[in-house]
Amino acid sequence: MAYDRGTYGNAINEYTKALKRENSAALEGQLMAKRSAAFAALSTELRFRPATASALYGMDPYDLARLALKDGQRVSELFPRHPEGYLRQGFAHYLLENYAKAEEACLEGLRWDIDRDSLKNCLKLVKHATGDAQQQQDQSAECRMPLQACRDADDLECVLCMKLLCEPVTTPCGHSFCAQCLRRSLDHSNKCPFCRTVLHLSQELVVSVTLKTIVQKSFPEEYAERLQETADLNAASSSGSAILPLFVLTTLMPGEKMALNIFEPRYRLMVRRVMAGSRRFGMVRRSNDPDGMEKVACECEITECEPLPDGRYYLEVVGRRRIQVQELWEQDGYRVGKVAQMHDETPTDPRRVAELSTEIKASTSNFLLLLRSVLSKHGPHNSVLALLGRISEEPMASDPEMISFWAACLLPTACPQRSLLLQTTSTIERLRWLQTHLKQLWEAKKEWNIK
């Protein structure tokens, strides 16, 4: 059997063909259960596929888990007193990170067969996934501070600090925490502290205005005290680090635009999570390092996301800031890193930097005018359109660092110097290199038959 050989895709096809031939409810239930197991096994395989493995094309783990859940629900509809359907539902919910529903399905299955080891093992997986969150809540409860007044405010308390919510933030999975508590939790793990759903949120957390208003109006004095307490804690310095998913492809400059066709299952899962959170991820270039990628990357923001009928995503992104990867690990087949923002060093000769940046800005603007004239005189040209499509708005004259990155967007994407320019922390060195290279670009205008 294909399933026993570990070729789960073939097994899914075999079960699907068999389902089209069978009319018996009993056989349909058996085949549905087996196909659900195959969907779940393929989803699990993709989640644990190393990030360094070659690219694949197919459904992402989330979609596969949803199909496994659908088949499991059908089995329970056919045989409501049989534990198999609840087992398939429980494991599918586990893969979808719906841990409460996974536990409920497993317990329902054990109600019909209390000795079923597979159900007990699935329940252990769920307990293990939620164990860290429960332990964190238990530890917080031990040091819970008494409230000043006797009141019924359990629904307005943060489960992390066990105090009144302050600047409440609601996650995509529907749980609310103090902004400071959630930010501190995200410094250590990019999972919801309550339900362990994977979150890709930015450090600039968005406060829930409605919930904040409810807390303020219900407990004005205590909320004012919580604000003061939070302000005192925020006085301490912050590392400014964040956790970002990483897309290994090429070097992207701050301010540069790029269109992406996301077809790999692991990155489709990443995009789904990013779109539910911050809409940001890191773009990093491949390298021969042991990790297979460079340590300096660019944080980019998704400005356009279009899901396609076959499951792919068409993305338009723009680089926002330069980042350095401090820690690196894998999560569900793609890389995740703890990153910190990078800035150029303070120049020793500010006047010379200002002169160079003015010259580079003028040269870049002239070159862009030249490219636009090509389009107006000679019509569409793929190379010109691609180059103009990467360039964003002109930066302020008072920001030499961004001017240098803006000009560097003119370099071909395959140019190895792009990576070096992104890594250097000397604005004047970057400007000097570009000063020479822009002259070469000007000479190369003959490539577009410019007179």
C-alpha positions, -999 to 999 in steps of 0.1 A, spaced: 0 0 0 12 35 -8 4 47 27 26 20 43 54 30 19 52 66 31 40 79 -3 10 97 12 2 117 -20 -3 84 -39 -23 70 -11 -47 100 -12 -52 94 -49 -59 57 -44 -84 64 -17 -101 91 -37 -105 68 -67 -119 40 -45 -144 64 -30 -158 72 -64 -164 35 -70 -179 25 -37 -216 31 -26 -215 12 7 -216 34 38 -193 10 57 -166 11 30 -170 49 25 -163 53 62 -132 31 61 -118 49 31 -126 83 45 -108 75 77 -78 62 57 -77 93 35 -80 115 65 -50 97 80 -31 102 47 -39 139 46 -27 143 82 4 123 76 13 144 45 6 176 65 29 164 93 56 154 68 56 189 53 58 206 87 89 186 97 105 189 63 139 206 68 141 242 56 172 233 36 153 207 15 146 214 -21 114 232 -32 81 214 -35 49 223 -52 16 213 -36 -9 221 -9 3 237 23 1 218 56 -29 239 67 -50 230 37 -41 193 41 -51 194 77 -85 209 68 -91 181 43 -82 156 70 -107 172 93 -134 172 67 -129 135 61 -129 128 98 -162 147 103 -177 126 75 -166 94 93 -183 106 125 -215 114 105 -216 79 92 -206 62 124 -213 85 154 -205 59 180 -172 48 165 -140 63 178 -121 64 145 -138 96 132 -131 114 165 -95 103 163 -91 118 128 -108 150 139 -87 153 170 -54 150 151 -66 173 123 -76 199 149 -41 195 165 -24 202 132 -47 232 127 -36 244 162 -72 243 174 -61 225 206 -94 230 226 -114 213 198 -87 186 194 -90 177 231 -128 177 228 -127 153 199 -102 129 216 -123 128 248 -155 121 227 -136 92 210 -125 79 244 -161 80 256 -169 52 230 -136 33 234 -117 42 266 -89 18 259 -80 32 224 -42 39 226 -42 61 195 -67 84 211 -47 86 243 -15 94 223 -33 121 204 -45 136 236 -10 136 250 2 155 219 -25 181 226 -16 183 263 21 187 255 13 215 230 -7 234 256 14 225 286 38 255 284 9 279 283 -9 263 312 24 263 332 28 299 325 -7 307 337 -2 286 369 30 304 377 13 338 372 -15 327 395 9 319 423 21 355 424 -13 371 417 -17 406 433 -50 413 452 -71 439 435 -79 470 455 -116 466 454 -138 436 455 -151 432 420 -160 408 393 -134 415 366 -121 381 357 -130 386 321 -109 418 320 -77 403 335 -46 394 316 -39 356 320 -1 363 320 2 389 348 -33 382 364 -39 419 366 -63 443 349 -57 445 312 -35 475 303 -33 486 267 -51 453 257 -40 436 224 -62 409 208 -43 383 188 -56 368 155 -66 336 175 -89 357 196 -71 360 230 -63 393 247 -33 403 268 -16 434 281 5 448 253 36 447 275 29 411 286 24 399 250 55 417 238 76 401 265 62 367 257 69 372 219 105 379 228 108 342 238 83 324 216 62 334 186 32 314 198 0 326 216 7 323 254 -28 308 258 -35 284 229 0 281 214 -12 292 179 18 304 159 18 342 156 38 365 134 32 399 149 53 431 147 67 448 178 43 477 172 13 459 186 -21 474 178 -42 481 209 -79 470 208 -97 503 212 -131 487 220 -117 465 248 -95 494 261 -126 516 264 -145 490 283 -117 485 308 -112 523 312 -149 530 318 -154 500 341 -124 506 363 -110 541 357 -89 544 389 -73 510 386 -66 514 349 -48 547 356 -26 529 381 -19 501 356 -9 527 330 15 543 355 29 509 364 34 500 328 51 534 321 75 528 349 84 493 336 88 507 300 114 532 313 139 503 313 158 499 280 147 475 254 168 454 230 144 462 201 146 426 189 117 408 172 109 373 159 103 371 121 98 343 96 125 343 70 120 338 32 153 326 17 156 339 -18 177 370 -27 189 404 -14 162 430 -10 171 466 -3 151 489 21 126 507 0 128 482 -29 97 466 -43 93 430 -55 66 406 -68 66 370 -56 49 338 -67 46 317 -35 41 281 -45 60 260 -19 37 245 8 60 258 37 60 294 25 22 293 17 17 284 54 41 312 63 22 337 42 -12 326 57 2 332 92 19 365 83 -13 379 67 -31 371 100 -5 391 119 20 418 110 21 412 72 59 413 76 87 387 71 124 388 64 139 384 30 174 369 31 199 358 5 212 322 1 248 316 10 274 288 15 273 293 53 263 263 74 229 278 79 225 282 41 217 319 44 233 353 52 230 370 86 220 404 73 185 406 57 157 430 49 124 431 67 97 435 41 60 442 42 33 426 21 14 454 3 -6 431 -19 -17 395 -14 -38 377 -39 -47 340 -33 -48 321 -66 -73 293 -74 -45 266 -72 -35 276 -37 -5 298 -47 -1 334 -35 8 364 -56 25 389 -34 38 424 -38 63 434 -11 84 464 -2 116 464 19 111 484 52 143 481 72 176 463 74 179 436 101 205 413 115 196 377 123 208 370 159 192 335 164 178 310 139 156 280 141 131 261 120 93 260 124 70 239 103 95 237 74 105 273 72 131 294 90 123 318 119 148 342 134 152 366 162 163 398 145 174 433 154 174 464 133 207 476 118 218 512 113 248 527 97 276 541 119 277 579 125 299 593 97 331 610 107 328 634 78 291 645 76 297 672 50 313 647 26 285 623 31 259 650 24 278 660 -8 279 624 -20 243 617 -12 232 648 -31 252 637 -61 239 601 -59 203 613 -56 206 635 -86 223 608 -107 196 583 -97 168 607 -105 184 614 -139 187 578 -147 151 571 -138 140 599 -160 161 583 -188 143 550 -183 109 566 -184 118 584 -216 126 550 -231 91 538 -224 75 569 -239 96 568 -270 101 531 -278 71 515 -260 72 487 -234 105 472 -227 107 443 -202 141 452 -187 131 488 -182 97 479 -167 112 454 -143 138 480 -131 112 508 -127 89 484 -109 115 479 -81 120 515 -73 100 531 -46 94 568 -37 124 591 -36 137 594 0 143 627 19 175 646 11 183 646 48 186 607 49 219 597 32 215 561 43 181 556 26 193 575 -5 222 550 -8 197 520 -6 174 537 -30 202 541 -56 213 505 -49 179 492 -61 191 500 -96 216 471 -94 206 438 -110 191 414 -85 218 388 -93 246 413 -86 267 400 -57 276 435 -46 240 441 -35 246 418 -5 279 436 4 261 470 2 234 458 25 259 444 50 282 474 52 275 499 80 294 528 64 272 552 45 301 569 27 316 535 15 282 526 0 278 560 -16 314 559 -31 308 525 -46 275 536 -61 291 567 -75 313 546 -97 286 520 -105 260 546 -115 284 559 -142 286 524 -156 248 522 -157 247 554 -176 272 540 -201 251 509 -205 221 529 -217 229 516 -252 214 483 -241 180 499 -246 189 516 -279 189 550 -263 203 578 -286 
